[in-house]
Amino acid sequence: MPLQNYKDLEPEFLMGYWQRKKDIIAVTHFADLMPEVLFLDEAHNRQLEELIDMRIRLKSEKYSAAERTPLLKENIIQTKKEMRKRAEDEILKRVNAIRKYLMDPDRELYISHEQIFKQYMGRP
């Protein structure tokens, strides 16, 4: 949700979400969420779940004034960088596959994106 709206939420409200393994995050640029809303594969999804768990742990420790887990914030930052890099790489691969498809004079005219990606990205 937008940062300004997030600031208006009560900690008790957020804790209710955290207890359900859900998180609300404040953003200033929604593009920052792109790696977290894409589904690339199960490994990417597991990494997202780990990121959410780490965020919840960090926020819970902050609000409850508990002892901080060492390097938790750094791990969150690193995980976000990895997810962003992977998402950017996948988007570039797909854009290049579409470019190759469009440049192919023998291309089939009416095929799905999935078929384009399979044929022009070398996916089985």
C-alpha positions, 0 to 999 in steps of 0.5 A: 500500500502507499507509504502514507496510508501505511503510516496510518495503520495501527501496530495491532492491525498489522500484528493480526496480519503477521499472525496469519503469515501475511504482510502489508508493505509500504511502497513509494514506487509500485515498480518495486513490487514487480519481483514479488508479484511475478510467478516465475517458478516454485523456487522463486515462490519459495524465495518470496515466502522466505522474504515475507517470513523475514519481513514479518520477523523483523517487524515483529521484533521491532514492534515488540522490542524483542532482541533483533535477529542478526543480519536479518535486515541485510538478508532481506535486502539481499533476497530482494536484490536476487529476486529483482535480478531474476525477474529482470533477467526473465523479462529480458529473455521474454522480450528477446524471444518476442523480438526473435519471433517478430523478426522470423519471416517464417513465423506462425502468425497466430500463436500464444505467448507461451508457444513463442517463449517455448520456441524462441527461448529454447524452453522444452 
